[in-house]
Amino acid sequence: MTAPKYPRVLVKLSGEALMGDAAFGISTKVLDYLAAEIQTLVDLKVEISLVIGAGNIFRGVSGASSGMDRAAADNMGMLATVINALALHDALERKGIPARVLSAIPMLTVCEPYSRQKAVHHLRKGRVVIFGAGTANPYFTTDTAAVLRGLEINADLICKATRVDGVYDKDPLKHTDAVKFPHLSFSEVLQRRLKVMDAAAISLAMDNNTSIMVFDMNIPGNMKKAICGEQIGTLIQGEDNE
């Protein structure tokens, strides 16, 4: 069995990934696939946590662009992330994987309120931790929430599991001549304005020298490969680590 290079990892999943082939909502097929992928990490004794977006249900920025108050729209988006977190929690538990949902917005009847100490406790007990409700503050994306939670739990790696196999100089789904970067520094991401994560998330990771791996979540085994240190996708690091 391959040994993991990163013993404690945070994985950021997009809400859109949960839609599968549908235009919105949650696909149980995708949930079962994700649970199976996470099982491979649990089998390696990796301490794993997750942050999920809410683009499959409601995106705050889109609501604000349609005339809603931005803070109100972001609050709705944060609540939607908890729905996704509960759905993934159910898929994990059905597979026999112990998991806990910790929400930054307290919802005592459906999940535990977030605290760093509680998150670390669950990880040490071998439970998958799913962080819901973003940072509990409007104007911050779930990308920023993922980096923040990763720092708080001292994650060894932050993974961005997406629909493309790394970071490109332009959208590879729209441009056939797009060039993929196997490695990038945080400053390059910011200077080139690459749309891998928002600037606040990248800056936070850069300031704390926390590596980010971007890879295609739809290829079975990619999560395991990334956490075992194989060169897949794009690795974003500080200049000193390159």
Rosetta blueprint (number, residue, H / E / L):
1 M L
2 T L
3 A L
4 P L
5 K L
6 Y L
7 P L
8 R E
9 V E
10 L E
11 V E
12 K E
13 L E
14 S L
15 G H
16 E H
17 A H
18 L H
19 M H
20 G L
21 D L
22 A L
23 A L
24 F L
25 G L
26 I L
27 S L
28 T H
29 K H
30 V H
31 L H
32 D H
33 Y H
34 L H
35 A H
36 A H
37 E H
38 I H
39 Q H
40 T H
41 L H
42 V H
43 D H
44 L L
45 K L
46 V L
47 E E
48 I E
49 S E
50 L E
51 V E
52 I E
53 G L
54 A L
55 G L
56 N L
57 I L
58 F L
59 R L
60 G H
61 V H
62 S H
63 G H
64 A H
65 S H
66 S L
67 G L
68 M L
69 D L
70 R H
71 A H
72 A H
73 A H
74 D H
75 N H
76 M H
77 G H
78 M H
79 L H
80 A H
81 T H
82 V H
83 I H
84 N H
85 A H
86 L H
87 A H
88 L H
89 H H
90 D H
91 A H
92 L H
93 E H
94 R H
95 K L
96 G L
97 I L
98 P L
99 A E
100 R E
101 V E
102 L E
103 S E
104 A L
105 I L
106 P L
107 M L
108 L L
109 T L
110 V L
111 C L
112 E E
113 P E
114 Y L
115 S L
116 R H
117 Q H
118 K H
119 A H
120 V H
121 H H
122 H H
123 L H
124 R H
125 K L
126 G L
127 R L
128 V E
129 V E
130 I E
131 F E
132 G E
133 A L
134 G L
135 T L
136 A L
137 N L
138 P L
139 Y L
140 F L
141 T L
142 T H
143 D H
144 T H
145 A H
146 A H
147 V H
148 L H
149 R H
150 G H
151 L H
152 E H
153 I L
154 N L
155 A L
156 D L
157 L E
158 I E
159 C E
160 K E
161 A E
162 T E
163 R L
164 V L
165 D L
166 G L
167 V E
168 Y E
169 D L
170 K L
171 D L
172 P L
173 L L
174 K L
175 H L
176 T L
177 D L
178 A L
179 V L
180 K E
181 F E
182 P L
183 H E
184 L E
185 S E
186 F H
187 S H
188 E H
189 V H
190 L H
191 Q H
192 R H
193 R L
194 L L
195 K L
196 V L
197 M L
198 D L
199 A H
200 A H
201 A H
202 I H
203 S H
204 L H
205 A H
206 M H
207 D H
208 N L
209 N L
210 T L
211 S L
212 I E
213 M E
214 V E
215 F E
216 D E
217 M L
218 N L
219 I L
220 P L
221 G L
222 N H
223 M H
224 K H
225 K H
226 A H
227 I H
228 C L
229 G L
230 E L
231 Q L
232 I L
233 G L
234 T E
235 L E
236 I E
237 Q E
238 G L
239 E H
240 D H
241 N H
242 E L
